[in-house]
């Protein structure tokens, strides 16, 4: 699946990933390959990008939204810090 992480200032990440774990407003949820289309609000918290089954990257994010459509996940957030 393709993942893009965007803030108003810049593109944080763009590439193919195994999945992503996101802090939704009702709790954590995971998006994997071929996930059903959806749009969800995100709260501030930790987002985990699963590069493959054994490697991942963490981001501390501010609130925003996520859209999943046609095996592409777009995360639109106010800001993010890797680590």
N, C-alpha and C positions, 0 to 999 in steps of 0.2 A: 504494500500500500504506500501511497505517496503522502508525505506529511509536510505541511508548511506552517511555520509559526511566525506570525506577523504582529508588529507593534506599530503605532502611528509613526514612529521614527525610522524603523528599518525592518528588514527580514532577518529573523533570528536563526531560522533553520529551514532548509528545503532539501528533501531527499527521500529515498525509499527506506522504510522501516518495517519492523515486525509488528509493532503496535505502540500504543500510547496509553498511559494511565493518567486520568484527568480528575481534578477536584471539582465535581459538579456542585451545584447549590444544595442538592439533597444528599450528597455523599460522593465517594470516589467511584469512578466507572472506567472500564477499559474498552478501547476500540482496537479491534484486530482486523486483519485482511478480510475484505468482502463484507464488512459490517453494513447493516441496513442503513438507509439514509436517515439522518436525524439532524436536529439543531438543538443545542443546549446552552444554558448560561453556565458560566464558570465563576467560582469564588476564588479569592486569593488563597494560595497554598502551594503545594509541590506537585509538579508535573513530571512524570517519568517517561522518557522516550526510550522504547525498547528497540535498539538498533538491530539486534538479532536475538536469538534465544539465550545468549550468554553475556551480551554487552548492553549497557544502558547508560543514559545521561539524565541527570536531574536538573530541573529548572525551578526556581522559586518565582512564581508568577503572581501578577495582580489580576483583578477580575476581568472577565471578557466573555467571549462566546466561542463555540466550536461548531463547525458544520462538517458533516460526513455525507459525501455524494460521489457516486461512481468510483469507489475505491480510492478517493482522495479525501484527506482530513485536513481542514484548514482551521487553525487556532488563531483567533483574533483577540489580543489581550492588550491591556494598558501598558504593561512592562514586564520584563523578565530578566533574571540574573541566573547564569549557569552556575551550577554547583550546589 
